Amino acid sequence: MLTEQLDAEMRSVQFIFMNGPTTDVRVIKRLDIISKKFAEFMLRVQVIKVNPYMRNFFDKLLDIEKTCK
């Protein structure tokens, strides 16, 4: 299903952490790329939500949207 594929894609995004300027701070590497991916996921969810044939999967789409936010 389309929603399962989108959910799997979203969950496969890997966050890579590195030490920041101090030892107490952890920084996410490539945050710009990750934020672009999640913006794309949000756009895809919004497009799918307006599709009348996807009404049966609306709850799953809301879960995916919540995770993206």
C-alpha positions in Angstrom: 0.0 0.0 0.0 1.0 3.6 -0.6 0.6 4.6 3.1 2.8 1.7 4.2 5.5 2.6 1.7 5.4 6.2 2.8 5.6 5.2 6.5 8.6 2.9 5.8 10.4 5.6 3.8 9.9 8.1 6.6 11.1 5.7 9.3 14.2 4.8 7.3 15.6 8.3 7.5 18.7 8.0 9.7 19.8 10.7 12.1 23.6 11.0 12.4 24.8 12.7 15.5 28.2 14.3 16.2 29.7 16.1 19.2 29.2 19.8 19.1 31.6 22.5 20.2 31.2 21.4 23.8 31.1 17.9 25.1 27.5 18.4 26.5 26.0 19.2 23.1 25.0 16.7 20.4 24.4 18.0 16.9 22.5 16.4 14.1 24.5 16.2 10.9 22.9 17.1 7.6 19.9 18.6 9.2 19.0 20.5 6.1 18.7 17.4 4.1 16.6 15.7 6.7 14.3 18.6 7.1 13.8 18.7 3.3 12.9 15.0 3.3 10.3 15.5 6.0 8.8 18.5 4.2 8.5 16.3 1.2 6.8 13.6 3.3 4.3 16.2 4.6 3.5 17.4 1.1 2.9 13.8 0.0 0.6 13.1 2.9 -1.4 16.3 2.2 -1.8 15.2 -1.5 -2.9 11.7 -0.5 -5.3 13.0 2.1 -7.4 14.9 -0.5 -7.6 11.8 -2.7 -11.2 10.4 -2.3 -10.0 6.9 -2.9 -7.6 7.0 0.1 -10.4 7.7 2.7 -10.0 4.2 4.1 -6.4 5.0 5.0 -7.1 8.4 6.6 -6.3 7.4 10.1 -2.9 6.0 9.0 -2.2 9.2 7.1 -2.9 11.2 10.3 -0.4 9.0 12.2 2.2 9.6 9.5 1.5 13.3 9.5 1.8 13.5 13.3 5.2 11.7 13.1 6.4 14.1 10.5 5.5 17.1 12.6 
